[in-house]
Amino acid sequence: MPLILIASAIVGCRSATPAAVAPSIEAWSTFGLSCGERRADNVPSGLFQWTCRSDHRGIPLTLLVDGDDHGVFMMTAQVPGGTDPRAAGQVFDDLVGASLPLTTVRAEVGAWLRAWDGVRSTISLGDASLSLERDRSWVTLAVFPGPRHSVNDPVRGP
């Protein structure tokens, strides 16, 4: 009997995705990304991280998500560095279309991504801040959907 209770306690401790992040993880899963379980980030920020992966349009895509009870804090998407800039921009545009934290700026971000020519670029739209860059290893899209751009920033109420 004690063994059963210990096993039940371990299963019961499995961490859940915060309610403010769960709809985004679900939307990315519907998009085709396979997202793993949350884990604490590597710095003492209080954030959790998820790693999501898939092949999209034949291109390997990785999405790293940082979030907490207040929602998605940061998204970092990567495709291989040798990916053509237009193809990378299209993959990221499709991803943004499935990203609930960017719903209000989706059209503007999409136009920016589709026009990307491979040179480092940044854009701020409302509360969102995005950067796109490429090196030999990765093409990386970094997104702070806002309103927080630092884990210490105040959280606005609904």
KEKOL-21030 format. One record per residue: residue number from 1; x, y, z of N, C-alpha, C in turn. Coordinates in nm, 4 decimals, m for minus. Each point is the difference from the previous one (the first is absolute). Example, Ala and Ser with C-alpha at 12.3 -4.5 7.8 and 13.67 -1.06 7.14 Angstrom:
REM KEKOL-21030
+-------+----------+----------+----------+----------+----------+----------+----------+----------+----------+
: kolza :      n_X :      n_Y :      n_Z :     ca_X :     ca_Y :     ca_Z :      c_X :      c_Y :      c_Z :
+-------+----------+----------+----------+----------+----------+----------+----------+----------+----------+
:     1 :   1.3190 :  m0.5690 :   0.7800 :  m0.0890 :   0.1190 :   0.0000 :   0.0900 :   0.1200 :   0.0000 :
:     2 :  m0.0350 :   0.1050 :  m0.0720 :   0.0820 :   0.1190 :   0.0060 :  m0.0770 :   0.1090 :   0.0730 :
+-------+----------+----------+----------+----------+----------+----------+----------+----------+----------+
//
This chain:
REM KEKOL-21030
+-------+----------+----------+----------+----------+----------+----------+----------+----------+----------+
: kolza :      n_X :      n_Y :      n_Z :     ca_X :     ca_Y :     ca_Z :      c_X :      c_Y :      c_Z :
+-------+----------+----------+----------+----------+----------+----------+----------+----------+----------+
:     1 :   0.0806 :  m0.1207 :   0.0000 :  m0.0806 :   0.1207 :   0.0000 :   0.0851 :   0.1274 :   0.0000 :
:     2 :   0.1080 :   0.0103 :   0.0833 :   0.0802 :   0.1221 :  m0.0011 :   0.0616 :   0.0274 :  m0.1370 :
:     3 :   0.0396 :  m0.1024 :  m0.0745 :   0.0568 :   0.0187 :  m0.1323 :  m0.1007 :   0.0652 :  m0.0934 :
:     4 :  m0.1246 :  m0.0396 :   0.0078 :  m0.1050 :   0.0585 :  m0.0830 :  m0.0174 :   0.1477 :   0.0334 :
:     5 :   0.0027 :   0.0343 :   0.1267 :  m0.0152 :   0.1396 :   0.0402 :   0.1162 :   0.0845 :  m0.0482 :
:     6 :   0.1215 :  m0.0516 :   0.0074 :   0.1162 :   0.0735 :  m0.0476 :  m0.0104 :   0.0222 :  m0.1503 :
:     7 :  m0.0350 :  m0.1015 :  m0.0746 :  m0.0143 :   0.0137 :  m0.1452 :  m0.1096 :   0.1002 :  m0.0327 :
:     8 :  m0.1107 :  m0.0029 :   0.0713 :  m0.1079 :   0.0947 :  m0.0229 :   0.0444 :   0.1417 :   0.0301 :
:     9 :   0.0800 :   0.0172 :   0.1039 :   0.0492 :   0.1335 :   0.0352 :   0.0924 :   0.0535 :  m0.1074 :
:    10 :   0.0845 :  m0.0860 :  m0.0562 :   0.0908 :   0.0438 :  m0.1058 :  m0.0788 :   0.0407 :  m0.1234 :
:    11 :  m0.0969 :  m0.0787 :  m0.0411 :  m0.0821 :   0.0337 :  m0.1160 :  m0.0785 :   0.1277 :   0.0260 :
:    12 :  m0.0514 :   0.0162 :   0.1214 :  m0.0776 :   0.1186 :   0.0334 :   0.0827 :   0.1269 :   0.0010 :
:    13 :   0.1325 :  m0.0102 :   0.0142 :   0.0870 :   0.1173 :   0.0028 :   0.0393 :   0.0479 :  m0.1394 :
:    14 :  m0.0373 :  m0.0700 :  m0.1016 :   0.0340 :   0.0398 :  m0.1356 :  m0.0505 :   0.1415 :  m0.0246 :
:    15 :   0.0881 :   0.0865 :  m0.0432 :  m0.0342 :   0.1412 :  m0.0124 :  m0.0927 :   0.0246 :  m0.1183 :
:    16 :  m0.0939 :   0.0869 :   0.0246 :  m0.0970 :   0.0361 :  m0.1030 :   0.0445 :   0.1277 :  m0.0700 :
:    17 :  m0.0447 :   0.0167 :  m0.1212 :   0.0250 :   0.1239 :  m0.0721 :  m0.0891 :   0.1081 :   0.0598 :
:    18 :   0.0567 :   0.1175 :   0.0323 :  m0.0827 :   0.1078 :   0.0549 :  m0.1165 :   0.0334 :  m0.0943 :
:    19 :  m0.1136 :   0.0324 :   0.0594 :  m0.1209 :   0.0291 :  m0.0786 :   0.0222 :   0.1118 :  m0.1007 :
:    20 :   0.0874 :   0.0951 :   0.0299 :   0.0238 :   0.1120 :  m0.0915 :   0.0861 :  m0.0400 :  m0.1202 :
:    21 :   0.0696 :  m0.1137 :   0.0086 :   0.0859 :  m0.0469 :  m0.1091 :  m0.0662 :  m0.1137 :  m0.0775 :
:    22 :  m0.0860 :  m0.0773 :   0.0654 :  m0.0595 :  m0.1205 :  m0.0596 :  m0.0663 :   0.0232 :  m0.1357 :
:    23 :  m0.0780 :   0.1082 :  m0.0204 :  m0.0607 :   0.0185 :  m0.1323 :   0.1041 :   0.0164 :  m0.1118 :
:    24 :   0.1130 :   0.0629 :   0.0319 :   0.1057 :   0.0154 :  m0.1010 :   0.0637 :  m0.1339 :  m0.0330 :
:    25 :   0.0301 :  m0.0798 :   0.1028 :   0.0575 :  m0.1332 :  m0.0243 :  m0.0968 :  m0.0837 :  m0.0831 :
:    26 :  m0.1276 :   0.0092 :   0.0316 :  m0.1011 :  m0.0741 :  m0.0764 :  m0.0054 :   0.0478 :  m0.1453 :
:    27 :   0.0059 :   0.1301 :  m0.0215 :  m0.0029 :   0.0542 :  m0.1370 :   0.1226 :  m0.0449 :  m0.0786 :
:    28 :   0.1177 :  m0.0009 :   0.0634 :   0.1200 :  m0.0451 :  m0.0698 :  m0.0056 :  m0.1496 :  m0.0268 :
:    29 :  m0.0625 :  m0.0757 :   0.0879 :  m0.0177 :  m0.1435 :  m0.0250 :  m0.0923 :  m0.0219 :  m0.1192 :
:    30 :  m0.1067 :   0.0778 :  m0.0083 :  m0.0912 :  m0.0082 :  m0.1147 :   0.0727 :   0.0372 :  m0.1287 :
:    31 :   0.0915 :   0.0961 :   0.0081 :   0.0822 :   0.0431 :  m0.1132 :   0.0915 :  m0.1129 :  m0.0474 :
:    32 :   0.0333 :  m0.0934 :   0.0902 :   0.0836 :  m0.1131 :  m0.0379 :   0.1265 :  m0.0142 :   0.0818 :
:    33 :   0.0205 :   0.0910 :   0.0951 :   0.1168 :  m0.0111 :   0.0859 :  m0.0256 :  m0.1014 :   0.1104 :
:    34 :   0.1011 :  m0.0751 :   0.0345 :  m0.0063 :  m0.0915 :   0.1126 :   0.0745 :   0.0666 :   0.1154 :
:    35 :  m0.0742 :   0.0355 :   0.1045 :   0.0577 :   0.0724 :   0.1134 :   0.0189 :  m0.0937 :   0.1183 :
:    36 :   0.1184 :   0.0045 :   0.0578 :   0.0290 :  m0.0829 :   0.1158 :  m0.0580 :   0.0600 :   0.1272 :
:    37 :   0.0281 :  m0.0664 :   0.1106 :  m0.0451 :   0.0466 :   0.1312 :   0.0753 :   0.1260 :   0.0396 :
:    38 :  m0.0616 :   0.0793 :   0.0847 :   0.0678 :   0.1199 :   0.0481 :   0.1145 :  m0.0396 :   0.0911 :
:    39 :   0.0996 :   0.0878 :   0.0072 :   0.1098 :  m0.0162 :   0.0932 :   0.0423 :   0.1384 :   0.0464 :
:    40 :   0.0620 :   0.0077 :   0.1149 :   0.0484 :   0.1287 :   0.0490 :   0.1106 :   0.0490 :  m0.0929 :
:    41 :   0.0058 :   0.1323 :  m0.0215 :   0.1062 :   0.0514 :  m0.0863 :   0.1344 :  m0.0081 :   0.0717 :
:    42 :   0.1054 :   0.0340 :  m0.0699 :   0.1351 :  m0.0159 :   0.0532 :   0.0459 :   0.1161 :   0.0872 :
:    43 :  m0.0789 :   0.1033 :   0.0100 :   0.0356 :   0.1144 :   0.0834 :  m0.1111 :   0.0188 :   0.1034 :
:    44 :   0.0288 :   0.0625 :   0.1101 :  m0.1032 :   0.0135 :   0.1038 :  m0.1023 :   0.1094 :  m0.0314 :
:    45 :  m0.0756 :  m0.0198 :  m0.1061 :  m0.0971 :   0.1012 :  m0.0427 :  m0.1422 :  m0.0337 :   0.0430 :
:    46 :  m0.0235 :  m0.1250 :   0.0368 :  m0.1355 :  m0.0425 :   0.0311 :  m0.0792 :  m0.0429 :  m0.1217 :
:    47 :   0.0607 :   0.0075 :  m0.1182 :  m0.0672 :  m0.0419 :  m0.1225 :   0.0153 :  m0.1501 :  m0.0205 :
:    48 :  m0.0900 :  m0.0539 :  m0.0782 :   0.0097 :  m0.1378 :  m0.0453 :   0.0276 :   0.0025 :  m0.1490 :
:    49 :   0.0556 :  m0.1100 :  m0.0516 :   0.0320 :  m0.0106 :  m0.1415 :  m0.0619 :  m0.1252 :  m0.0600 :
:    50 :  m0.0376 :   0.0119 :  m0.1262 :  m0.0477 :  m0.1120 :  m0.0791 :   0.0812 :  m0.0015 :  m0.1280 :
:    51 :   0.0308 :  m0.1187 :  m0.0484 :   0.0664 :  m0.0153 :  m0.1290 :  m0.0977 :  m0.0697 :  m0.0929 :
:    52 :  m0.0254 :   0.0624 :  m0.1143 :  m0.0943 :  m0.0535 :  m0.0987 :   0.0755 :  m0.0205 :  m0.1314 :
:    53 :  m0.0314 :  m0.1089 :  m0.0697 :   0.0711 :  m0.0304 :  m0.1259 :  m0.0947 :  m0.0563 :  m0.1046 :
:    54 :   0.0382 :   0.0227 :  m0.1252 :  m0.0672 :  m0.0642 :  m0.1128 :   0.0803 :   0.0275 :  m0.1259 :
:    55 :  m0.0431 :  m0.0585 :  m0.1081 :   0.0443 :   0.0404 :  m0.1333 :  m0.1178 :   0.0743 :  m0.0590 :
:    56 :   0.0245 :   0.1204 :  m0.0491 :  m0.1071 :   0.0786 :  m0.0596 :   0.0458 :   0.0439 :  m0.1379 :
:    57 :  m0.0793 :  m0.0299 :  m0.0990 :   0.0375 :   0.0276 :  m0.1394 :   0.1326 :  m0.0679 :  m0.0343 :
:    58 :   0.0260 :  m0.1162 :   0.0648 :   0.1219 :  m0.0755 :  m0.0252 :   0.1237 :   0.0557 :   0.0697 :
:    59 :  m0.0191 :   0.0961 :   0.0904 :   0.1115 :   0.0647 :   0.0694 :  m0.0108 :  m0.0307 :   0.1501 :
:    60 :   0.1082 :  m0.0498 :   0.0618 :  m0.0042 :  m0.0240 :   0.1445 :  m0.0227 :   0.1321 :   0.0756 :
:    61 :  m0.0972 :  m0.0007 :   0.0899 :  m0.0371 :   0.1191 :   0.0756 :   0.0024 :  m0.0337 :   0.1483 :
:    62 :   0.0675 :   0.0835 :   0.0780 :   0.0014 :  m0.0118 :   0.1454 :  m0.0551 :   0.1290 :   0.0584 :
:    63 :  m0.0888 :  m0.0131 :   0.0971 :  m0.0548 :   0.1151 :   0.0712 :   0.0274 :  m0.0198 :   0.1486 :
:    64 :   0.0710 :   0.0951 :   0.0593 :   0.0238 :   0.0012 :   0.1436 :  m0.0930 :   0.1053 :   0.0588 :
:    65 :  m0.0761 :  m0.0390 :   0.1008 :  m0.0999 :   0.0882 :   0.0598 :   0.0329 :   0.0197 :   0.1477 :
:    66 :   0.0003 :   0.1242 :   0.0443 :   0.0142 :   0.0333 :   0.1412 :  m0.1307 :   0.0609 :   0.0460 :
:    67 :  m0.0520 :  m0.0441 :   0.1138 :  m0.1249 :   0.0544 :   0.0501 :  m0.0215 :  m0.0327 :   0.1460 :
:    68 :  m0.1097 :   0.0550 :   0.0528 :  m0.0354 :  m0.0217 :   0.1393 :  m0.1501 :   0.0230 :   0.0156 :
:    69 :  m0.0434 :   0.0210 :   0.1225 :  m0.1429 :   0.0203 :   0.0259 :  m0.0562 :   0.1250 :  m0.0661 :
:    70 :   0.0870 :   0.0880 :  m0.0489 :  m0.0445 :   0.1227 :  m0.0661 :  m0.0059 :  m0.0150 :  m0.1523 :
:    71 :   0.0451 :  m0.1132 :  m0.0535 :  m0.0074 :  m0.0245 :  m0.1431 :   0.1351 :  m0.0253 :  m0.0631 :
:    72 :   0.0023 :   0.0044 :  m0.1322 :   0.1235 :  m0.0200 :  m0.0759 :   0.0850 :   0.1257 :   0.0146 :
:    73 :   0.1233 :  m0.0187 :   0.0460 :   0.0917 :   0.1117 :   0.0197 :   0.0882 :   0.0191 :  m0.1230 :
:    74 :   0.0531 :  m0.1097 :  m0.0542 :   0.0906 :   0.0080 :  m0.1150 :  m0.0131 :  m0.1256 :  m0.0837 :
:    75 :   0.0189 :   0.0180 :  m0.1295 :   0.0022 :  m0.1110 :  m0.0953 :   0.1281 :   0.0134 :  m0.0825 :
:    76 :   0.0693 :  m0.1104 :  m0.0189 :   0.1174 :  m0.0009 :  m0.0866 :  m0.0187 :  m0.1133 :  m0.0998 :
:    77 :  m0.0131 :   0.0341 :  m0.1268 :  m0.0187 :  m0.1007 :  m0.1049 :   0.1269 :  m0.0075 :  m0.0841 :
:    78 :   0.0366 :  m0.1215 :  m0.0383 :   0.1207 :  m0.0181 :  m0.0796 :  m0.0219 :  m0.1015 :  m0.1117 :
:    79 :   0.0633 :   0.0300 :  m0.1134 :   0.0129 :  m0.0940 :  m0.1111 :   0.1494 :  m0.0044 :  m0.0342 :
:    80 :   0.0469 :  m0.1027 :  m0.0714 :   0.1431 :  m0.0095 :  m0.0320 :   0.0515 :   0.1235 :  m0.0736 :
:    81 :   0.1258 :   0.0357 :   0.0291 :   0.0622 :   0.1195 :  m0.0561 :   0.0071 :   0.0037 :  m0.1512 :
:    82 :   0.0036 :  m0.1144 :  m0.0651 :   0.0071 :  m0.0030 :  m0.1458 :  m0.1339 :   0.0189 :  m0.0694 :
:    83 :  m0.1059 :   0.0194 :   0.0777 :  m0.1337 :   0.0159 :  m0.0582 :  m0.0093 :   0.1317 :  m0.0752 :
:    84 :  m0.0550 :  m0.0050 :  m0.1203 :  m0.0205 :   0.1206 :  m0.0804 :  m0.0811 :   0.1020 :   0.0817 :
:    85 :   0.0401 :   0.1282 :  m0.0006 :  m0.0717 :   0.1003 :   0.0789 :  m0.1503 :   0.0067 :  m0.0274 :
:    86 :  m0.0398 :  m0.0121 :  m0.1254 :  m0.1443 :   0.0057 :  m0.0319 :  m0.0730 :  m0.1209 :   0.0593 :
:    87 :   0.0629 :  m0.1184 :  m0.0086 :  m0.0619 :  m0.1210 :   0.0567 :  m0.0063 :   0.0105 :   0.1523 :
:    88 :   0.1066 :   0.0502 :   0.0626 :  m0.0006 :   0.0178 :   0.1455 :  m0.1086 :   0.0992 :   0.0398 :
:    89 :  m0.0096 :   0.1112 :  m0.0726 :  m0.1027 :   0.0991 :   0.0290 :  m0.1402 :  m0.0576 :  m0.0106 :
:    90 :  m0.0221 :  m0.0878 :  m0.0979 :  m0.1320 :  m0.0615 :  m0.0160 :  m0.0316 :  m0.0965 :   0.1147 :
:    91 :   0.1001 :  m0.0795 :   0.0406 :  m0.0204 :  m0.0908 :   0.1128 :  m0.0338 :   0.0803 :   0.1254 :
:    92 :   0.0752 :   0.1069 :   0.0254 :  m0.0258 :   0.0826 :   0.1174 :  m0.1347 :   0.0718 :  m0.0112 :
:    93 :  m0.0362 :   0.0417 :  m0.1197 :  m0.1315 :   0.0626 :  m0.0205 :  m0.1116 :  m0.0984 :   0.0337 :
:    94 :   0.0132 :  m0.1233 :  m0.0451 :  m0.0997 :  m0.1022 :   0.0332 :  m0.0069 :  m0.0207 :   0.1515 :
:    95 :   0.1164 :  m0.0042 :   0.0654 :   0.0048 :  m0.0176 :   0.1452 :  m0.0686 :   0.1164 :   0.0713 :
:    96 :   0.0288 :   0.1216 :  m0.0421 :  m0.0635 :   0.1179 :   0.0601 :  m0.1514 :  m0.0083 :  m0.0155 :
:    97 :  m0.0461 :  m0.0510 :  m0.1125 :  m0.1437 :  m0.0167 :  m0.0219 :  m0.0648 :  m0.0937 :   0.1001 :
:    98 :   0.0797 :  m0.0899 :   0.0574 :  m0.0517 :  m0.0950 :   0.0991 :   0.0334 :   0.0428 :   0.1426 :
:    99 :   0.0558 :   0.1186 :   0.0163 :   0.0473 :   0.0464 :   0.1308 :  m0.0984 :   0.0984 :   0.0609 :
:   100 :  m0.0755 :  m0.0471 :   0.0981 :  m0.1020 :   0.0829 :   0.0635 :   0.0533 :   0.1298 :   0.0587 :
:   101 :   0.1222 :   0.0033 :   0.0584 :   0.0472 :   0.1267 :   0.0549 :   0.0221 :   0.1097 :  m0.1041 :
:   102 :   0.0011 :  m0.0359 :  m0.1277 :   0.0256 :   0.0989 :  m0.1060 :  m0.1226 :   0.0278 :  m0.0861 :
:   103 :  m0.1152 :  m0.0410 :   0.0440 :  m0.1220 :   0.0148 :  m0.0800 :  m0.0229 :   0.1437 :  m0.0460 :
:   104 :   0.0211 :   0.0965 :   0.0880 :  m0.0323 :   0.1390 :  m0.0336 :   0.0971 :   0.0629 :  m0.0989 :
:   105 :   0.1188 :  m0.0570 :  m0.0167 :   0.0985 :   0.0578 :  m0.0925 :   0.0357 :  m0.0977 :  m0.1117 :
:   106 :  m0.0783 :  m0.1028 :  m0.0174 :   0.0299 :  m0.1069 :  m0.0944 :   0.0228 :   0.0491 :  m0.1423 :
:   107 :  m0.0837 :   0.0866 :  m0.0517 :   0.0130 :   0.0467 :  m0.1388 :   0.1300 :   0.0776 :  m0.0205 :
:   108 :   0.0314 :   0.0902 :   0.0924 :   0.1215 :   0.0803 :  m0.0123 :   0.1253 :  m0.0852 :   0.0121 :
:   109 :  m0.0007 :  m0.0930 :   0.0959 :   0.1151 :  m0.0891 :   0.0177 :   0.0159 :  m0.0884 :  m0.1237 :
:   110 :  m0.1094 :  m0.0502 :  m0.0531 :   0.0052 :  m0.0842 :  m0.1193 :   0.0621 :   0.0718 :  m0.1183 :
:   111 :  m0.0386 :   0.1239 :  m0.0219 :   0.0567 :   0.0781 :  m0.1106 :   0.1504 :   0.0195 :   0.0213 :
:   112 :   0.0390 :   0.0303 :   0.1233 :   0.1424 :   0.0179 :   0.0318 :   0.0777 :  m0.1286 :  m0.0258 :
:   113 :  m0.0537 :  m0.1138 :   0.0431 :   0.0683 :  m0.1283 :  m0.0187 :   0.0105 :  m0.0379 :  m0.1471 :
:   114 :  m0.1068 :   0.0189 :  m0.0743 :   0.0013 :  m0.0388 :  m0.1424 :   0.0945 :   0.0873 :  m0.0824 :
:   115 :   0.0289 :   0.1219 :   0.0474 :   0.0895 :   0.0903 :  m0.0724 :   0.1461 :  m0.0151 :   0.0440 :
:   116 :   0.0263 :  m0.0835 :   0.1002 :   0.1349 :  m0.0113 :   0.0548 :   0.0974 :  m0.0500 :  m0.1053 :
:   117 :   0.1180 :   0.0654 :  m0.0073 :   0.0998 :  m0.0335 :  m0.1025 :   0.1248 :  m0.0683 :   0.0555 :
:   118 :  m0.0023 :  m0.0402 :   0.1272 :   0.1136 :  m0.0699 :   0.0582 :   0.0894 :   0.0875 :   0.0854 :
:   119 :  m0.0247 :   0.1309 :   0.0020 :   0.0791 :   0.0929 :   0.0804 :  m0.0699 :   0.0194 :   0.1344 :
:   120 :   0.0782 :   0.0109 :   0.1082 :  m0.0585 :   0.0182 :   0.1332 :  m0.1022 :   0.1124 :  m0.0024 :
:   121 :  m0.1128 :  m0.0259 :   0.0630 :  m0.1094 :   0.0958 :  m0.0019 :  m0.0760 :  m0.0059 :   0.1318 :
:   122 :  m0.0522 :   0.1141 :   0.0440 :  m0.0828 :   0.0058 :   0.1200 :  m0.1244 :   0.0819 :  m0.0300 :
:   123 :  m0.1038 :  m0.0257 :   0.0788 :  m0.1239 :   0.0747 :  m0.0155 :  m0.0715 :   0.0022 :   0.1352 :
:   124 :  m0.0653 :   0.1115 :   0.0281 :  m0.0847 :   0.0122 :   0.1184 :  m0.1381 :   0.0411 :  m0.0464 :
:   125 :  m0.0994 :  m0.0719 :   0.0460 :  m0.1392 :   0.0271 :  m0.0356 :  m0.0835 :  m0.0081 :   0.1268 :
:   126 :  m0.0549 :   0.1109 :   0.0431 :  m0.0738 :   0.0000 :   0.1259 :   0.0923 :  m0.0458 :   0.1109 :
:   127 :  m0.0431 :  m0.0987 :   0.0772 :   0.0824 :  m0.0549 :   0.1085 :   0.1022 :  m0.1017 :  m0.0490 :
:   128 :  m0.0137 :  m0.0466 :  m0.1221 :   0.0860 :  m0.1073 :  m0.0508 :   0.1318 :   0.0544 :  m0.0542 :
:   129 :   0.1051 :  m0.0764 :   0.0238 :   0.1327 :   0.0320 :  m0.0511 :   0.0569 :  m0.1273 :  m0.0613 :
:   130 :   0.0483 :   0.0089 :  m0.1249 :   0.0488 :  m0.1181 :  m0.0705 :   0.1344 :   0.0293 :  m0.0649 :
:   131 :   0.0839 :  m0.1016 :  m0.0104 :   0.1247 :   0.0120 :  m0.0747 :   0.0193 :  m0.1270 :  m0.0818 :
:   132 :   0.0680 :   0.0184 :  m0.1118 :   0.0238 :  m0.1103 :  m0.0935 :   0.1442 :   0.0106 :  m0.0453 :
:   133 :   0.0746 :  m0.1080 :   0.0156 :   0.1390 :   0.0013 :  m0.0420 :   0.0430 :  m0.1387 :  m0.0450 :
:   134 :   0.1140 :  m0.0013 :  m0.0666 :   0.0472 :  m0.1244 :  m0.0583 :   0.1507 :  m0.0101 :   0.0185 :
:   135 :   0.0458 :  m0.1189 :   0.0364 :   0.1430 :  m0.0287 :   0.0001 :   0.0194 :  m0.1350 :  m0.0685 :
:   136 :   0.1180 :  m0.0547 :   0.0081 :   0.0262 :  m0.1263 :  m0.0703 :  m0.0825 :  m0.1150 :   0.0541 :
:   137 :  m0.0324 :   0.0049 :   0.1298 :  m0.0709 :  m0.1115 :   0.0626 :  m0.1513 :   0.0133 :  m0.0066 :
:   138 :  m0.0523 :   0.1217 :   0.0241 :  m0.1442 :   0.0173 :   0.0163 :  m0.0512 :   0.1275 :  m0.0643 :
:   139 :  m0.1263 :  m0.0059 :  m0.0376 :  m0.0785 :   0.1204 :  m0.0246 :  m0.0916 :   0.0081 :   0.1210 :
:   140 :   0.0051 :   0.1108 :   0.0722 :  m0.0694 :   0.0107 :   0.1282 :  m0.0967 :   0.1168 :   0.0018 :
:   141 :  m0.1231 :  m0.0296 :   0.0388 :  m0.1017 :   0.1007 :   0.0247 :  m0.0211 :   0.0049 :   0.1506 :
:   142 :   0.0288 :   0.1150 :   0.0615 :  m0.0217 :   0.0185 :   0.1438 :  m0.1171 :   0.0950 :   0.0180 :
:   143 :  m0.0922 :  m0.0382 :   0.0880 :  m0.1238 :   0.0763 :   0.0174 :  m0.0278 :   0.0232 :   0.1487 :
:   144 :  m0.0188 :   0.1254 :   0.0362 :  m0.0579 :   0.0362 :   0.1291 :  m0.1397 :   0.0520 :  m0.0331 :
:   145 :  m0.1035 :  m0.0796 :   0.0215 :  m0.1339 :   0.0441 :  m0.0382 :  m0.0505 :   0.1185 :   0.0819 :
:   146 :   0.0612 :   0.0257 :   0.1155 :  m0.0395 :   0.1118 :   0.0845 :  m0.1194 :  m0.0339 :   0.0863 :
:   147 :  m0.0322 :   0.0796 :   0.0938 :   0.0616 :   0.1287 :   0.0272 :   0.1316 :  m0.0100 :   0.0763 :
:   148 :   0.0340 :  m0.1172 :   0.0569 :   0.1259 :  m0.0130 :   0.0730 :   0.1153 :  m0.0250 :  m0.0956 :
:   149 :   0.1113 :   0.0697 :   0.0226 :   0.1219 :  m0.0247 :  m0.0756 :   0.1138 :  m0.0385 :   0.0933 :
:   150 :  m0.0303 :  m0.0029 :   0.1293 :   0.0889 :  m0.0484 :   0.1048 :  m0.0888 :  m0.0704 :   0.1015 :
:   151 :   0.0498 :  m0.1070 :   0.0583 :  m0.0842 :  m0.0721 :   0.0955 :  m0.0354 :   0.0871 :   0.1200 :
:   152 :   0.0738 :   0.1070 :   0.0217 :  m0.0295 :   0.0902 :   0.1115 :  m0.0970 :   0.1122 :  m0.0369 :
:   153 :  m0.0374 :   0.0102 :  m0.1263 :  m0.0969 :   0.1010 :  m0.0424 :  m0.1335 :  m0.0256 :   0.0688 :
:   154 :  m0.0730 :   0.1062 :   0.0320 :  m0.1314 :  m0.0212 :   0.0624 :  m0.0951 :  m0.0681 :  m0.0971 :
:   155 :  m0.0904 :  m0.0767 :   0.0563 :  m0.1004 :  m0.0693 :  m0.0785 :  m0.1274 :   0.0816 :   0.0060 :
:   156 :  m0.0529 :   0.0343 :  m0.1150 :  m0.1231 :   0.0769 :  m0.0057 :  m0.1184 :  m0.0906 :   0.0306 :
:   157 :  m0.0970 :   0.0543 :   0.0690 :  m0.1219 :  m0.0754 :   0.0274 :  m0.0905 :  m0.0032 :  m0.1213 :
:   158 :  m0.0990 :  m0.0901 :   0.0009 :  m0.0905 :  m0.0120 :  m0.1151 :  m0.0885 :   0.1207 :  m0.0169 :
+-------+----------+----------+----------+----------+----------+----------+----------+----------+----------+
//
